[in-house]
Structures are given as structure tokens and as C-alpha cells.
Amino acid sequence: MIGKLKGTIDEIGDDHVVIDVHGVGYVAYCSARTLGKLGSTGEAAVLFIETYVREDQLRLFGFLSALEREWFRLLQSVQGVGAKVALAVLSVLTPGELANAIALQDKTSISRAPGVGPKVAVRIVTELKNKAPAFAGEASAGIGFKQELGEGAVPAPVADAVSALTNLGYSRDQAANAIAAALRNGGEGADSAKLIRLGLRELSQ
């Protein structure tokens, strides 16, 4: 099984890259986000690989990080999610953004991925909500607060403040981050109006 490729970019296609490793070209299928960050033909590249072996094919999937590969595996544990849909999700959301979206039960963000309808987005949120914190990566610091928010377990002023910021055009993740920072910076016990003011101050920095 191939777990990692280190070589030179030989070709970049719409959904794959060819990595030349000592004269052998390996085709790895990647998310649009990964392909966009790889670099240009002739440059060095390193990909973490998930190897699929089927009766009629052997296919490699490539990722910029081991965490992204873990999410690829995790997504496919959800009913109705195969490799194509998993790559589509990872094309629009980084691992941290995906962990946050699941914690916040933000189905709208997940359904931005091509091929992900409302039902599949609900299943992703429902089936992975308890697993997301372990795979949050750099987003792990605030994941607990976002889970409480997603489950409706925060005080009403906090929920109202987050809702108000989203109504102003901020994403649910941005709003949650701003209100979490507001709570840390003297907003504990504050009413929603004060939290909104503090949150907007955080967002303007």
C-alpha cells in the first residue's frame, strides 16, 4: 500500500495530479483545494496517499496533510458518502472549517459542496458530531464552545448574539469565534446587546 508520495509534479488535471517519483508517474486524485495549493509542473510535491484497491481498479487519492486524509476516511463512514463526495466536501472546507461546521451543526456550509444535498449534509453533521473534536486540528481550541452552541446548550444571550451577527452577513463560524472571544474578554454574564458590540469589535480587528 502507498501511504505517501514525494516527487515532482508532472501534470495537473481537473481532478488529479501526476507525481513523478524516480521516473514513475503516479496519478493521485485530489480535492480542488489540494490541487490549487500544489504548485506548478516541475515543482517538488509531497502528498499523503489513501490507496483504494478494488477488483477492477487501483486508485490513489492525494492530500496535503495527514489530517485531511483522516477526514477523507471519516467522511466516507457516513451513509451515502463515497470518495467523490468526500473530495467535494474537502474542496470547499478545510479540515478545521469542516470540524467547526459539524460542531455548529452548520448544514448550509457543508451543502455548498457539489453533490451534497440537505439530507447528506444532515447525516454528516449527525453521524460525525461526536468525532469532529478529535479531528479539529488548529480549530480544536474553540470546538467545545461551538458544539454547545450547535446543540443549543448556551445561554440565550449568547445564542442571540451569534444569530444577530450571522444576520449581519457573517458566517456562523465567524460569529461564533467573535462571541467566544467576547466572552473571554469580559463578556461573561453580559446581555446580548453587549455581546454583539464586543463581537463586532472583535470582527473589526
Phi and psi in degrees as GROMACS dihedral restraints (atoms count N, CA, C in turn):
[ dihedral_restraints ]
;  ai    aj    ak    al  type     phi  dphi    fc
    3     4     5     6     1   -94.2    20    10
    4     5     6     7     1   127.1    20    10
    6     7     8     9     1  -110.9    20    10
    7     8     9    10     1   -18.0    20    10
    9    10    11    12     1  -160.6    20    10
   10    11    12    13     1   142.2    20    10
   12    13    14    15     1  -124.2    20    10
   13    14    15    16     1   134.2    20    10
   15    16    17    18     1  -132.4    20    10
   16    17    18    19     1   114.1    20    10
   18    19    20    21     1  -167.3    20    10
   19    20    21    22     1  -146.6    20    10
   21    22    23    24     1  -119.0    20    10
   22    23    24    25     1   139.3    20    10
   24    25    26    27     1   -69.8    20    10
   25    26    27    28     1   120.2    20    10
   27    28    29    30     1   -97.9    20    10
   28    29    30    31     1   -33.4    20    10
   30    31    32    33     1  -162.5    20    10
   31    32    33    34     1   143.4    20    10
   33    34    35    36     1  -123.0    20    10
   34    35    36    37     1   121.7    20    10
   36    37    38    39     1  -104.4    20    10
   37    38    39    40     1  -169.9    20    10
   39    40    41    42     1   -66.5    20    10
   40    41    42    43     1   -34.5    20    10
   42    43    44    45     1  -132.7    20    10
   43    44    45    46     1     9.9    20    10
   45    46    47    48     1  -151.7    20    10
   46    47    48    49     1   167.3    20    10
   48    49    50    51     1  -133.8    20    10
   49    50    51    52     1   147.8    20    10
   51    52    53    54     1  -106.8    20    10
   52    53    54    55     1   119.2    20    10
   54    55    56    57     1  -104.0    20    10
   55    56    57    58     1   122.7    20    10
   57    58    59    60     1   -87.7    20    10
   58    59    60    61     1   115.4    20    10
   60    61    62    63     1  -117.0    20    10
   61    62    63    64     1   102.8    20    10
   63    64    65    66     1    51.7    20    10
   64    65    66    67     1    44.8    20    10
   66    67    68    69     1    89.7    20    10
   67    68    69    70     1    -5.7    20    10
   69    70    71    72     1  -106.4    20    10
   70    71    72    73     1   125.5    20    10
   72    73    74    75     1   -92.5    20    10
   73    74    75    76     1   119.4    20    10
   75    76    77    78     1  -103.9    20    10
   76    77    78    79     1   127.2    20    10
   78    79    80    81     1   -89.7    20    10
   79    80    81    82     1   121.2    20    10
   81    82    83    84     1  -123.0    20    10
   82    83    84    85     1   125.9    20    10
   84    85    86    87     1   -83.7    20    10
   85    86    87    88     1   134.6    20    10
   87    88    89    90     1  -135.8    20    10
   88    89    90    91     1   163.6    20    10
   90    91    92    93     1   -72.8    20    10
   91    92    93    94     1   159.1    20    10
   93    94    95    96     1   -60.9    20    10
   94    95    96    97     1   -34.4    20    10
   96    97    98    99     1   -64.3    20    10
   97    98    99   100     1   -44.5    20    10
   99   100   101   102     1   -63.5    20    10
  100   101   102   103     1   -45.7    20    10
  102   103   104   105     1   -60.9    20    10
  103   104   105   106     1   -36.4    20    10
  105   106   107   108     1   -70.1    20    10
  106   107   108   109     1   -20.3    20    10
  108   109   110   111     1  -103.9    20    10
  109   110   111   112     1    -2.8    20    10
  111   112   113   114     1   -69.7    20    10
  112   113   114   115     1   -34.3    20    10
  114   115   116   117     1   112.5    20    10
  115   116   117   118     1  -161.7    20    10
  117   118   119   120     1  -112.5    20    10
  118   119   120   121     1   167.7    20    10
  120   121   122   123     1   -55.3    20    10
  121   122   123   124     1   133.1    20    10
  123   124   125   126     1    95.9    20    10
  124   125   126   127     1   -13.7    20    10
  126   127   128   129     1   -86.3    20    10
  127   128   129   130     1   157.1    20    10
  129   130   131   132     1   -73.1    20    10
  130   131   132   133     1   149.2    20    10
  132   133   134   135     1  -150.4    20    10
  133   134   135   136     1   149.3    20    10
  135   136   137   138     1  -127.8    20    10
  136   137   138   139     1   128.8    20    10
  138   139   140   141     1  -128.0    20    10
  139   140   141   142     1   136.3    20    10
  141   142   143   144     1   -82.9    20    10
  142   143   144   145     1   135.0    20    10
  144   145   146   147     1  -116.9    20    10
  145   146   147   148     1   137.9    20    10
  147   148   149   150     1  -110.7    20    10
  148   149   150   151     1   121.4    20    10
  150   151   152   153     1   -99.4    20    10
  151   152   153   154     1   125.1    20    10
  153   154   155   156     1  -107.7    20    10
  154   155   156   157     1   124.6    20    10
  156   157   158   159     1  -117.1    20    10
  157   158   159   160     1   119.5    20    10
  159   160   161   162     1  -120.4    20    10
  160   161   162   163     1   171.1    20    10
  162   163   164   165     1   -58.2    20    10
  163   164   165   166     1   -36.6    20    10
  165   166   167   168     1  -111.1    20    10
  166   167   168   169     1     3.6    20    10
  168   169   170   171     1  -161.2    20    10
  169   170   171   172     1   157.1    20    10
  171   172   173   174     1  -125.5    20    10
  172   173   174   175     1   121.6    20    10
  174   175   176   177     1  -130.3    20    10
  175   176   177   178     1   138.8    20    10
  177   178   179   180     1  -107.9    20    10
  178   179   180   181     1   137.8    20    10
  180   181   182   183     1  -117.8    20    10
  181   182   183   184     1   133.0    20    10
  183   184   185   186     1  -113.1    20    10
  184   185   186   187     1   145.6    20    10
  186   187   188   189     1  -140.3    20    10
  187   188   189   190     1   150.2    20    10
  189   190   191   192     1   -74.6    20    10
  190   191   192   193     1   -24.5    20    10
  192   193   194   195     1  -140.5    20    10
  193   194   195   196     1   159.1    20    10
  195   196   197   198     1   -65.4    20    10
  196   197   198   199     1   -31.4    20    10
  198   199   200   201     1   -66.0    20    10
  199   200   201   202     1   -41.5    20    10
  201   202   203   204     1   -62.2    20    10
  202   203   204   205     1   -39.3    20    10
  204   205   206   207     1   -64.5    20    10
  205   206   207   208     1   -38.2    20    10
  207   208   209   210     1   -62.8    20    10
  208   209   210   211     1   -39.5    20    10
  210   211   212   213     1   -66.7    20    10
  211   212   213   214     1   -36.3    20    10
  213   214   215   216     1   -58.6    20    10
  214   215   216   217     1   -43.9    20    10
  216   217   218   219     1   -67.5    20    10
  217   218   219   220     1   -43.5    20    10
  219   220   221   222     1   -64.6    20    10
  220   221   222   223     1   -43.9    20    10
  222   223   224   225     1   -58.6    20    10
  223   224   225   226     1   -36.7    20    10
  225   226   227   228     1   -76.5    20    10
  226   227   228   229     1    -5.5    20    10
  228   229   230   231     1   -79.4    20    10
  229   230   231   232     1    -9.1    20    10
  231   232   233   234     1   -86.5    20    10
  232   233   234   235     1   135.7    20    10
  234   235   236   237     1   -58.2    20    10
  235   236   237   238     1   130.6    20    10
  237   238   239   240     1    87.5    20    10
  238   239   240   241     1     0.9    20    10
  240   241   242   243     1  -110.3    20    10
  241   242   243   244     1   116.0    20    10
  243   244   245   246     1  -108.1    20    10
  244   245   246   247     1  -169.8    20    10
  246   247   248   249     1   -60.8    20    10
  247   248   249   250     1   -41.0    20    10
  249   250   251   252     1   -63.3    20    10
  250   251   252   253     1   -45.8    20    10
  252   253   254   255     1   -68.1    20    10
  253   254   255   256     1   -40.0    20    10
  255   256   257   258     1   -59.9    20    10
  256   257   258   259     1   -43.3    20    10
  258   259   260   261     1   -65.5    20    10
  259   260   261   262     1   -36.7    20    10
  261   262   263   264     1   -63.0    20    10
  262   263   264   265     1   -42.0    20    10
  264   265   266   267     1   -63.5    20    10
  265   266   267   268     1   -44.6    20    10
  267   268   269   270     1   -72.0    20    10
  268   269   270   271     1   -12.8    20    10
  270   271   272   273     1   -76.0    20    10
  271   272   273   274     1   -28.8    20    10
  273   274   275   276     1  -105.5    20    10
  274   275   276   277     1   -17.1    20    10
  276   277   278   279     1  -132.9    20    10
  277   278   279   280     1   133.8    20    10
  279   280   281   282     1   -72.0    20    10
  280   281   282   283     1   165.3    20    10
  282   283   284   285     1   -53.6    20    10
  283   284   285   286     1   -42.5    20    10
  285   286   287   288     1   -65.3    20    10
  286   287   288   289     1   -43.2    20    10
  288   289   290   291     1   -64.4    20    10
  289   290   291   292     1   -38.2    20    10
  291   292   293   294     1   -67.0    20    10
  292   293   294   295     1   -42.5    20    10
  294   295   296   297     1   -61.3    20    10
  295   296   297   298     1   -42.4    20    10
  297   298   299   300     1   -64.6    20    10
  298   299   300   301     1   -43.9    20    10
  300   301   302   303     1   -61.4    20    10
  301   302   303   304     1   -40.5    20    10
  303   304   305   306     1   -67.7    20    10
  304   305   306   307     1   -43.4    20    10
  306   307   308   309     1   -61.2    20    10
  307   308   309   310     1   -39.7    20    10
  309   310   311   312     1   -82.2    20    10
  310   311   312   313     1    -4.3    20    10
  312   313   314   315     1    56.0    20    10
  313   314   315   316     1    41.2    20    10
  315   316   317   318     1   -89.0    20    10
  316   317   318   319     1    81.6    20    10
  318   319   320   321     1   -67.5    20    10
  319   320   321   322     1   -28.2    20    10
  321   322   323   324     1   -62.9    20    10
  322   323   324   325     1   -42.7    20    10
  324   325   326   327     1   -63.4    20    10
  325   326   327   328     1   -41.3    20    10
  327   328   329   330     1   -69.5    20    10
  328   329   330   331     1   -35.5    20    10
  330   331   332   333     1   -76.9    20    10
  331   332   333   334     1    -0.8    20    10
  333   334   335   336     1   -67.3    20    10
  334   335   336   337     1   -21.7    20    10
  336   337   338   339     1   -71.2    20    10
  337   338   339   340     1   134.9    20    10
  339   340   341   342     1   -57.6    20    10
  340   341   342   343     1   133.8    20    10
  342   343   344   345     1    87.5    20    10
  343   344   345   346     1    -2.3    20    10
  345   346   347   348     1  -105.6    20    10
  346   347   348   349     1   103.1    20    10
  348   349   350   351     1   -86.3    20    10
  349   350   351   352     1   177.1    20    10
  351   352   353   354     1   -56.9    20    10
  352   353   354   355     1   -39.9    20    10
  354   355   356   357     1   -65.9    20    10
  355   356   357   358     1   -42.5    20    10
  357   358   359   360     1   -67.7    20    10
  358   359   360   361     1   -40.4    20    10
  360   361   362   363     1   -60.5    20    10
  361   362   363   364     1   -41.2    20    10
  363   364   365   366     1   -62.8    20    10
  364   365   366   367     1   -42.5    20    10
  366   367   368   369     1   -64.8    20    10
  367   368   369   370     1   -40.1    20    10
  369   370   371   372     1   -60.8    20    10
  370   371   372   373     1   -46.9    20    10
  372   373   374   375     1   -64.3    20    10
  373   374   375   376     1   -46.2    20    10
  375   376   377   378     1   -67.8    20    10
  376   377   378   379     1   -46.1    20    10
  378   379   380   381     1   -79.5    20    10
  379   380   381   382     1   -20.8    20    10
  381   382   383   384     1  -110.9    20    10
  382   383   384   385     1     1.0    20    10
  384   385   386   387     1   -62.1    20    10
  385   386   387   388     1   -30.2    20    10
  387   388   389   390     1   -85.3    20    10
  388   389   390   391     1   -13.4    20    10
  390   391   392   393     1   -99.2    20    10
  391   392   393   394     1   -22.1    20    10
  393   394   395   396     1   -54.8    20    10
  394   395   396   397     1   -43.6    20    10
  396   397   398   399     1   -57.2    20    10
  397   398   399   400     1   -34.6    20    10
  399   400   401   402     1   -71.5    20    10
  400   401   402   403     1   -15.2    20    10
  402   403   404   405     1  -121.9    20    10
  403   404   405   406     1    26.5    20    10
  405   406   407   408     1   -81.4    20    10
  406   407   408   409     1   -20.0    20    10
  408   409   410   411     1    59.6    20    10
  409   410   411   412     1  -127.6    20    10
  411   412   413   414     1   -67.8    20    10
  412   413   414   415     1   -13.5    20    10
  414   415   416   417     1   -91.3    20    10
  415   416   417   418     1     3.8    20    10
  417   418   419   420     1   -65.6    20    10
  418   419   420   421     1   -26.2    20    10
  420   421   422   423     1   -59.0    20    10
  421   422   423   424     1   -41.0    20    10
  423   424   425   426     1  -104.9    20    10
  424   425   426   427     1     9.8    20    10
  426   427   428   429     1   -67.6    20    10
  427   428   429   430     1   -32.3    20    10
  429   430   431   432     1   -64.2    20    10
  430   431   432   433     1   -45.2    20    10
  432   433   434   435     1   -60.7    20    10
  433   434   435   436     1   -41.7    20    10
  435   436   437   438     1   -68.6    20    10
  436   437   438   439     1   -33.3    20    10
  438   439   440   441     1   -65.1    20    10
  439   440   441   442     1   -43.3    20    10
  441   442   443   444     1   -62.2    20    10
  442   443   444   445     1   -40.0    20    10
  444   445   446   447     1   -64.6    20    10
  445   446   447   448     1   -44.6    20    10
  447   448   449   450     1   -63.7    20    10
  448   449   450   451     1   -32.1    20    10
  450   451   452   453     1   -91.0    20    10
  451   452   453   454     1     2.1    20    10
  453   454   455   456     1    72.4    20    10
  454   455   456   457     1    27.5    20    10
  456   457   458   459     1  -102.3    20    10
  457   458   459   460     1    16.5    20    10
  459   460   461   462     1  -103.2    20    10
  460   461   462   463     1   158.4    20    10
  462   463   464   465     1   -57.8    20    10
  463   464   465   466     1   151.7    20    10
  465   466   467   468     1   -55.2    20    10
  466   467   468   469     1   -42.6    20    10
  468   469   470   471     1   -60.5    20    10
  469   470   471   472     1   -35.0    20    10
  471   472   473   474     1   -67.6    20    10
  472   473   474   475     1   -47.8    20    10
  474   475   476   477     1   -62.0    20    10
  475   476   477   478     1   -40.8    20    10
  477   478   479   480     1   -65.4    20    10
  478   479   480   481     1   -38.4    20    10
  480   481   482   483     1   -66.7    20    10
  481   482   483   484     1   -42.9    20    10
  483   484   485   486     1   -62.6    20    10
  484   485   486   487     1   -43.5    20    10
  486   487   488   489     1   -61.3    20    10
  487   488   489   490     1   -40.6    20    10
  489   490   491   492     1   -63.8    20    10
  490   491   492   493     1   -40.4    20    10
  492   493   494   495     1   -69.0    20    10
  493   494   495   496     1   -36.4    20    10
  495   496   497   498     1   -67.1    20    10
  496   497   498   499     1   -34.7    20    10
  498   499   500   501     1   -67.3    20    10
  499   500   501   502     1   -21.0    20    10
  501   502   503   504     1   -84.3    20    10
  502   503   504   505     1    -1.9    20    10
  504   505   506   507     1   109.5    20    10
  505   506   507   508     1    -3.1    20    10
  507   508   509   510     1   -80.4    20    10
  508   509   510   511     1   151.7    20    10
  510   511   512   513     1   -69.6    20    10
  511   512   513   514     1   160.6    20    10
  513   514   515   516     1   -61.2    20    10
  514   515   516   517     1   -35.2    20    10
  516   517   518   519     1   -67.6    20    10
  517   518   519   520     1   -45.3    20    10
  519   520   521   522     1   -60.6    20    10
  520   521   522   523     1   -43.7    20    10
  522   523   524   525     1   -63.7    20    10
  523   524   525   526     1   -43.3    20    10
  525   526   527   528     1   -63.6    20    10
  526   527   528   529     1   -43.0    20    10
  528   529   530   531     1   -61.3    20    10
  529   530   531   532     1   -42.3    20    10
  531   532   533   534     1   -65.9    20    10
  532   533   534   535     1   -43.1    20    10
  534   535   536   537     1   -72.2    20    10
  535   536   537   538     1   -34.4    20    10
  537   538   539   540     1   -61.9    20    10
  538   539   540   541     1   -42.8    20    10
  540   541   542   543     1   -65.8    20    10
  541   542   543   544     1   -38.6    20    10
  543   544   545   546     1   -62.5    20    10
  544   545   546   547     1   -40.3    20    10
  546   547   548   549     1   -64.0    20    10
  547   548   549   550     1   -38.7    20    10
  549   550   551   552     1   -68.6    20    10
  550   551   552   553     1   -32.7    20    10
  552   553   554   555     1   -98.9    20    10
  553   554   555   556     1    45.6    20    10
  555   556   557   558     1    96.0    20    10
  556   557   558   559     1    11.9    20    10
  558   559   560   561     1   -97.8    20    10
  559   560   561   562     1     2.2    20    10
  561   562   563   564     1   -63.2    20    10
  562   563   564   565     1   130.8    20    10
  564   565   566   567     1    81.2    20    10
  565   566   567   568     1    -0.4    20    10
  567   568   569   570     1   -76.1    20    10
  568   569   570   571     1   157.6    20    10
  570   571   572   573     1   -80.3    20    10
  571   572   573   574     1   173.4    20    10
  573   574   575   576     1   -63.2    20    10
  574   575   576   577     1   -36.2    20    10
  576   577   578   579     1   -61.3    20    10
  577   578   579   580     1   -44.0    20    10
  579   580   581   582     1   -67.1    20    10
  580   581   582   583     1   -41.0    20    10
  582   583   584   585     1   -62.2    20    10
  583   584   585   586     1   -39.2    20    10
  585   586   587   588     1   -62.6    20    10
  586   587   588   589     1   -45.2    20    10
  588   589   590   591     1   -60.3    20    10
  589   590   591   592     1   -46.4    20    10
  591   592   593   594     1   -65.3    20    10
  592   593   594   595     1   -38.7    20    10
  594   595   596   597     1   -64.2    20    10
  595   596   597   598     1   -42.5    20    10
  597   598   599   600     1   -63.7    20    10
  598   599   600   601     1   -34.7    20    10
  600   601   602   603     1   -64.2    20    10
  601   602   603   604     1   -41.6    20    10
  603   604   605   606     1   -62.7    20    10
  604   605   606   607     1   -41.5    20    10
  606   607   608   609     1   -70.5    20    10
  607   608   609   610     1   -24.7    20    10
  609   610   611   612     1   -83.7    20    10
  610   611   612   613     1   -11.3    20    10
